[in-house]
Amino acid sequence: MKLLVNGKEIEFASHINNVEKLLQELGLTVRTVVVELNRSILVRDQHGEAQLKDGDELEIVHFVGGG
């Protein structure tokens, strides 16, 4: 399945079928990210329910601490 993630087309295995699995595949913890799927912002509780399909567009922003 091909997804557009932060403007870059990436191919994923078919078992990456929801946002929660995608974040795990990318090594991102749910607490530190904001996900927009096809121009709709998802709340954390929606990550496991939000199904992905070929051609979906995602913007993923993660926060990094520092000083």
MMTF fields as JSON, N, C-alpha, C and O atoms, coordinates in Angstrom:
{
  "mmtfVersion": "1.0.0",
  "mmtfProducer": "UNKNOWN",
  "numBonds": 267,
  "numAtoms": 268,
  "numGroups": 67,
  "numChains": 1,
  "numModels": 1,
  "chainsPerModel": [1],
  "groupsPerChain": [67],
  "chainIdList": ["A"],
  "bondAtomList": [4, 2, 8, 6, 12, 10, 16, 14, 20, 18, 24, 22, 28, 26, 32, 30, 36, 34, 40, 38, 44, 42, 48, 46, 52, 50, 56, 54, 60, 58, 64, 62, 68, 66, 72, 70, 76, 74, 80, 78, 84, 82, 88, 86, 92, 90, 96, 94, 100, 98, 104, 102, 108, 106, 112, 110, 116, 114, 120, 118, 124, 122, 128, 126, 132, 130, 136, 134, 140, 138, 144, 142, 148, 146, 152, 150, 156, 154, 160, 158, 164, 162, 168, 166, 172, 170, 176, 174, 180, 178, 184, 182, 188, 186, 192, 190, 196, 194, 200, 198, 204, 202, 208, 206, 212, 210, 216, 214, 220, 218, 224, 222, 228, 226, 232, 230, 236, 234, 240, 238, 244, 242, 248, 246, 252, 250, 256, 254, 260, 258, 264, 262],
  "bondOrderList": [1, 1, 1, 1, 1, 1, 1, 1, 1, 1, 1, 1, 1, 1, 1, 1, 1, 1, 1, 1, 1, 1, 1, 1, 1, 1, 1, 1, 1, 1, 1, 1, 1, 1, 1, 1, 1, 1, 1, 1, 1, 1, 1, 1, 1, 1, 1, 1, 1, 1, 1, 1, 1, 1, 1, 1, 1, 1, 1, 1, 1, 1, 1, 1, 1, 1],
  "groupList": [{"groupName": "MET", "atomNameList": ["N", "CA", "C", "O"], "elementList": ["N", "C", "C", "O"], "formalChargeList": [0, 0, 0, 0], "bondAtomList": [1, 0, 2, 1, 3, 2], "bondOrderList": [1, 1, 2], "singleLetterCode": "M", "chemCompType": "L-PEPTIDE LINKING"}, {"groupName": "LYS", "atomNameList": ["N", "CA", "C", "O"], "elementList": ["N", "C", "C", "O"], "formalChargeList": [0, 0, 0, 0], "bondAtomList": [1, 0, 2, 1, 3, 2], "bondOrderList": [1, 1, 2], "singleLetterCode": "K", "chemCompType": "L-PEPTIDE LINKING"}, {"groupName": "LEU", "atomNameList": ["N", "CA", "C", "O"], "elementList": ["N", "C", "C", "O"], "formalChargeList": [0, 0, 0, 0], "bondAtomList": [1, 0, 2, 1, 3, 2], "bondOrderList": [1, 1, 2], "singleLetterCode": "L", "chemCompType": "L-PEPTIDE LINKING"}, {"groupName": "VAL", "atomNameList": ["N", "CA", "C", "O"], "elementList": ["N", "C", "C", "O"], "formalChargeList": [0, 0, 0, 0], "bondAtomList": [1, 0, 2, 1, 3, 2], "bondOrderList": [1, 1, 2], "singleLetterCode": "V", "chemCompType": "L-PEPTIDE LINKING"}, {"groupName": "ASN", "atomNameList": ["N", "CA", "C", "O"], "elementList": ["N", "C", "C", "O"], "formalChargeList": [0, 0, 0, 0], "bondAtomList": [1, 0, 2, 1, 3, 2], "bondOrderList": [1, 1, 2], "singleLetterCode": "N", "chemCompType": "L-PEPTIDE LINKING"}, {"groupName": "GLY", "atomNameList": ["N", "CA", "C", "O"], "elementList": ["N", "C", "C", "O"], "formalChargeList": [0, 0, 0, 0], "bondAtomList": [1, 0, 2, 1, 3, 2], "bondOrderList": [1, 1, 2], "singleLetterCode": "G", "chemCompType": "PEPTIDE LINKING"}, {"groupName": "GLU", "atomNameList": ["N", "CA", "C", "O"], "elementList": ["N", "C", "C", "O"], "formalChargeList": [0, 0, 0, 0], "bondAtomList": [1, 0, 2, 1, 3, 2], "bondOrderList": [1, 1, 2], "singleLetterCode": "E", "chemCompType": "L-PEPTIDE LINKING"}, {"groupName": "ILE", "atomNameList": ["N", "CA", "C", "O"], "elementList": ["N", "C", "C", "O"], "formalChargeList": [0, 0, 0, 0], "bondAtomList": [1, 0, 2, 1, 3, 2], "bondOrderList": [1, 1, 2], "singleLetterCode": "I", "chemCompType": "L-PEPTIDE LINKING"}, {"groupName": "PHE", "atomNameList": ["N", "CA", "C", "O"], "elementList": ["N", "C", "C", "O"], "formalChargeList": [0, 0, 0, 0], "bondAtomList": [1, 0, 2, 1, 3, 2], "bondOrderList": [1, 1, 2], "singleLetterCode": "F", "chemCompType": "L-PEPTIDE LINKING"}, {"groupName": "ALA", "atomNameList": ["N", "CA", "C", "O"], "elementList": ["N", "C", "C", "O"], "formalChargeList": [0, 0, 0, 0], "bondAtomList": [1, 0, 2, 1, 3, 2], "bondOrderList": [1, 1, 2], "singleLetterCode": "A", "chemCompType": "L-PEPTIDE LINKING"}, {"groupName": "SER", "atomNameList": ["N", "CA", "C", "O"], "elementList": ["N", "C", "C", "O"], "formalChargeList": [0, 0, 0, 0], "bondAtomList": [1, 0, 2, 1, 3, 2], "bondOrderList": [1, 1, 2], "singleLetterCode": "S", "chemCompType": "L-PEPTIDE LINKING"}, {"groupName": "HIS", "atomNameList": ["N", "CA", "C", "O"], "elementList": ["N", "C", "C", "O"], "formalChargeList": [0, 0, 0, 0], "bondAtomList": [1, 0, 2, 1, 3, 2], "bondOrderList": [1, 1, 2], "singleLetterCode": "H", "chemCompType": "L-PEPTIDE LINKING"}, {"groupName": "GLN", "atomNameList": ["N", "CA", "C", "O"], "elementList": ["N", "C", "C", "O"], "formalChargeList": [0, 0, 0, 0], "bondAtomList": [1, 0, 2, 1, 3, 2], "bondOrderList": [1, 1, 2], "singleLetterCode": "Q", "chemCompType": "L-PEPTIDE LINKING"}, {"groupName": "THR", "atomNameList": ["N", "CA", "C", "O"], "elementList": ["N", "C", "C", "O"], "formalChargeList": [0, 0, 0, 0], "bondAtomList": [1, 0, 2, 1, 3, 2], "bondOrderList": [1, 1, 2], "singleLetterCode": "T", "chemCompType": "L-PEPTIDE LINKING"}, {"groupName": "ARG", "atomNameList": ["N", "CA", "C", "O"], "elementList": ["N", "C", "C", "O"], "formalChargeList": [0, 0, 0, 0], "bondAtomList": [1, 0, 2, 1, 3, 2], "bondOrderList": [1, 1, 2], "singleLetterCode": "R", "chemCompType": "L-PEPTIDE LINKING"}, {"groupName": "ASP", "atomNameList": ["N", "CA", "C", "O"], "elementList": ["N", "C", "C", "O"], "formalChargeList": [0, 0, 0, 0], "bondAtomList": [1, 0, 2, 1, 3, 2], "bondOrderList": [1, 1, 2], "singleLetterCode": "D", "chemCompType": "L-PEPTIDE LINKING"}],
  "groupTypeList": [0, 1, 2, 2, 3, 4, 5, 1, 6, 7, 6, 8, 9, 10, 11, 7, 4, 4, 3, 6, 1, 2, 2, 12, 6, 2, 5, 2, 13, 3, 14, 13, 3, 3, 3, 6, 2, 4, 14, 10, 7, 2, 3, 14, 15, 12, 11, 5, 6, 9, 12, 2, 1, 15, 5, 15, 6, 2, 6, 7, 3, 11, 8, 3, 5, 5, 5],
  "groupIdList": [1, 2, 3, 4, 5, 6, 7, 8, 9, 10, 11, 12, 13, 14, 15, 16, 17, 18, 19, 20, 21, 22, 23, 24, 25, 26, 27, 28, 29, 30, 31, 32, 33, 34, 35, 36, 37, 38, 39, 40, 41, 42, 43, 44, 45, 46, 47, 48, 49, 50, 51, 52, 53, 54, 55, 56, 57, 58, 59, 60, 61, 62, 63, 64, 65, 66, 67],
  "secStructList": [7, 3, 3, 3, 3, 6, 6, 3, 3, 3, 3, 7, 7, 6, 6, 7, 7, 5, 2, 2, 2, 2, 2, 2, 2, 2, 6, 7, 7, 4, 4, 4, 3, 3, 3, 3, 3, 6, 6, 3, 3, 3, 7, 4, 4, 4, 6, 6, 6, 7, 5, 7, 7, 6, 6, 7, 3, 3, 3, 3, 3, 3, 7, 7, 7, 7, 7],
  "xCoordList": [0.838, 0.0, 0.894, 1.86, 0.575, 1.338, 0.584, -0.608, 1.304, 0.757, 1.649, 2.856, 1.06, 1.818, 1.975, 1.015, 3.184, 3.457, 4.372, 5.517, 3.852, 4.602, 5.186, 6.331, 4.37, 4.755, 5.614, 5.998, 5.923, 6.783, 5.998, 5.402, 5.999, 5.298, 6.114, 7.284, 5.475, 6.131, 5.247, 4.027, 5.86, 5.102, 5.218, 6.308, 4.067, 3.991, 3.36, 2.623, 3.663, 3.049, 1.557, 1.114, 0.805, -0.655, -1.132, -2.247, -0.308, -0.752, -0.734, -1.243, -0.159, -0.198, -1.511, -1.536, -2.609, -3.926, -4.634, -5.77, -3.981, -4.569, -3.452, -2.272, -3.84, -2.864, -1.993, -0.792, -2.578, -1.806, -0.667, 0.457, -0.947, 0.093, 1.134, 2.321, 0.695, 1.633, 2.603, 3.808, 2.092, 2.956, 3.952, 5.115, 3.507, 4.419, 5.501, 6.674, 5.114, 6.068, 7.117, 8.284, 6.685, 7.586, 8.363, 9.233, 8.056, 8.771, 8.386, 9.192, 7.153, 6.695, 5.74, 4.817, 5.962, 5.064, 3.826, 3.904, 2.695, 1.416, 1.327, 0.662, 1.973, 1.891, 2.534, 2.177, 3.459, 4.248, 3.921, 4.685, 2.799, 2.502, 1.1, 0.192, 0.964, -0.332, -0.433, 0.498, -1.572, -1.747, -2.927, -4.009, -2.685, -3.742, -3.888, -2.923, -5.08, -5.362, -6.325, -7.461, -5.878, -6.698, -7.341, -8.536, -6.511, -6.869, -7.8, -8.387, -7.937, -8.71, -7.782, -7.117, -7.74, -6.897, -7.556, -8.752, -6.765, -7.261, -6.88, -5.766, -7.82, -7.467, -6.851, -7.062, -6.104, -5.353, -6.235, -5.814, -7.455, -8.362, -8.776, -9.243, -8.619, -9.009, -7.916, -8.19, -6.706, -5.589, -5.81, -5.476, -6.356, -6.594, -7.768, -7.828, -8.702, -9.904, -9.743, -10.449, -8.838, -8.68, -8.013, -6.798, -8.816, -8.327, -7.597, -7.989, -6.533, -5.749, -6.034, -6.278, -5.999, -6.156, -5.135, -4.611, -4.873, -3.893, -4.174, -5.305, -3.15, -3.261, -3.621, -3.684, -3.861, -4.166, -3.004, -1.844, -3.336, -2.334, -2.314, -3.354, -1.128, -0.973, 0.081, 1.098, -0.173, 0.829, 1.03, 0.067, 2.251, 2.575, 3.598, 4.679, 3.236, 4.122, 4.437, 3.531, 5.713, 6.065, 6.909, 7.655, 6.765, 7.407, 8.677, 8.727, 9.684, 10.971, 11.309, 11.27, 11.636, 11.999, 13.446, 14.252, 13.749, 15.122, 15.185, 14.178, 16.347, 16.427, 17.601, 17.786],
  "yCoordList": [-1.16, 0.0, 1.238, 1.31, 2.199, 3.442, 4.542, 4.756, 5.234, 6.353, 7.561, 7.425, 8.727, 9.967, 10.483, 10.979, 10.369, 10.747, 11.962, 11.898, 13.063, 14.329, 14.681, 15.118, 14.479, 14.849, 13.837, 14.075, 12.71, 11.699, 10.405, 9.902, 9.87, 8.616, 7.444, 7.272, 6.643, 5.503, 4.287, 4.375, 3.142, 1.904, 1.11, 0.941, 0.624, -0.15, -1.504, -1.672, -2.465, -3.791, -3.671, -2.735, -4.618, -4.56, -4.667, -4.245, -5.226, -5.327, -3.974, -3.864, -2.957, -1.602, -0.983, -0.218, -1.34, -0.959, 0.1, 0.462, 0.607, 1.725, 2.643, 2.3, 3.786, 4.806, 4.328, 4.597, 3.624, 3.128, 2.216, 2.34, 1.306, 0.408, 1.176, 0.851, 2.187, 3.007, 3.713, 3.729, 4.295, 4.981, 4.02, 4.374, 2.806, 1.798, 1.452, 1.334, 1.292, 0.971, 2.074, 1.801, 3.324, 4.466, 4.742, 5.613, 4.008, 4.179, 5.435, 5.976, 5.908, 7.123, 6.765, 5.972, 7.35, 7.091, 7.958, 9.111, 7.403, 8.084, 9.381, 10.321, 9.452, 10.649, 11.87, 13.001, 11.655, 12.78, 13.181, 13.929, 12.702, 13.018, 13.591, 13.344, 14.362, 14.806, 14.265, 14.408, 13.639, 13.017, 13.66, 13.825, 14.02, 14.506, 13.488, 13.2, 12.945, 11.955, 12.565, 12.888, 12.723, 13.316, 14.625, 14.858, 15.462, 16.822, 16.877, 17.922, 15.769, 15.748, 15.352, 14.318, 16.171, 15.872, 14.778, 14.834, 13.786, 12.68, 12.88, 13.3, 12.573, 12.543, 11.18, 10.232, 11.083, 9.872, 8.617, 7.55, 8.751, 7.603, 7.065, 5.93, 7.838, 7.428, 6.677, 6.102, 6.663, 6.07, 4.594, 4.152, 3.829, 2.409, 2.145, 1.1, 3.08, 2.926, 3.494, 3.077, 4.423, 5.109, 4.178, 3.981, 3.619, 2.684, 3.43, 4.528, 2.816, 3.386, 2.639, 1.432, 3.385, 2.767, 3.375, 4.464, 2.661, 3.094, 4.527, 4.867, 5.354, 6.732, 7.741, 8.937, 7.293, 8.235, 9.189, 8.841, 10.409, 11.428, 11.693, 11.954, 11.626, 11.865, 12.92, 12.982, 13.742, 14.659, 14.242, 14.164, 13.977, 13.541, 14.506, 14.696, 15.108, 16.044, 15.447, 15.079, 15.349, 14.857, 15.9, 16.667, 15.897, 16.898, 16.347, 15.197, 17.168, 16.781, 17.777, 18.991, 17.243, 18.111, 18.56, 17.952, 19.59, 20.08, 21.475, 22.032, 22.001, 23.32, 24.104, 25.241],
  "zCoordList": [0.0, 0.0, 0.0, 0.76, -0.842, -0.92, -0.184, -0.406, 0.698, 1.452, 1.234, 1.032, 1.274, 1.19, 2.609, 3.2, 3.165, 4.545, 4.551, 4.105, 5.061, 5.106, 3.737, 3.622, 2.712, 1.359, 0.622, -0.523, 1.255, 0.64, 0.466, 1.418, -0.749, -1.001, -0.458, -0.802, 0.397, 1.026, 0.861, 1.002, 0.559, 0.428, 1.725, 2.272, 2.211, 3.446, 3.163, 2.193, 4.028, 3.936, 4.23, 4.896, 3.732, 3.868, 5.311, 5.616, 6.215, 7.608, 8.33, 9.446, 7.708, 8.263, 7.772, 6.809, 8.469, 7.964, 8.795, 8.488, 9.851, 10.589, 11.086, 11.022, 11.567, 11.965, 13.119, 13.137, 14.078, 15.216, 14.761, 15.247, 13.838, 13.319, 12.518, 12.562, 11.79, 11.027, 11.966, 11.712, 13.044, 13.998, 14.627, 14.826, 14.943, 15.486, 14.468, 14.823, 13.215, 12.141, 11.99, 11.707, 12.183, 12.051, 13.335, 13.357, 14.406, 15.664, 16.423, 17.18, 16.226, 16.894, 18.025, 17.839, 19.194, 20.308, 20.175, 19.75, 20.536, 20.35, 21.147, 20.71, 22.294, 23.123, 22.492, 22.819, 21.608, 21.108, 19.683, 19.073, 19.126, 17.736, 17.563, 18.358, 16.495, 16.004, 14.583, 13.791, 14.262, 12.959, 12.247, 12.811, 10.988, 10.116, 8.995, 8.287, 8.829, 7.791, 6.797, 7.143, 5.566, 4.504, 4.969, 4.784, 5.574, 6.014, 7.225, 7.507, 7.936, 9.183, 10.325, 10.262, 11.361, 12.512, 13.342, 13.627, 13.723, 14.528, 15.985, 16.297, 16.872, 18.288, 18.569, 17.813, 19.635, 19.961, 19.98, 19.532, 20.499, 20.585, 19.22, 19.13, 18.169, 16.824, 16.075, 15.022, 16.576, 15.842, 15.525, 14.426, 16.444, 16.2, 15.282, 14.633, 15.221, 14.402, 12.993, 12.075, 12.817, 11.529, 10.519, 10.545, 9.643, 8.631, 7.521, 7.126, 7.03, 5.943, 4.655, 4.654, 3.551, 2.235, 1.279, 1.512, 0.222, -0.763, -1.201, -1.55, -1.182, -1.637, -0.56, -0.846, 0.682, 1.756, 1.972, 1.748, 2.414, 2.703, 4.199, 4.805, 4.792, 6.212, 6.463, 5.773, 7.45, 7.975, 9.414, 10.177, 9.792, 11.143, 11.718, 11.163, 12.838, 13.523, 14.883, 15.631, 15.203, 16.521, 17.247, 16.639, 18.545, 19.377, 19.992, 20.427, 20.022, 20.586, 21.697, 21.496, 22.86, 23.973, 23.866, 23.162, 24.547, 24.534, 25.138, 25.575, 25.15, 25.749, 25.303, 25.737]
}
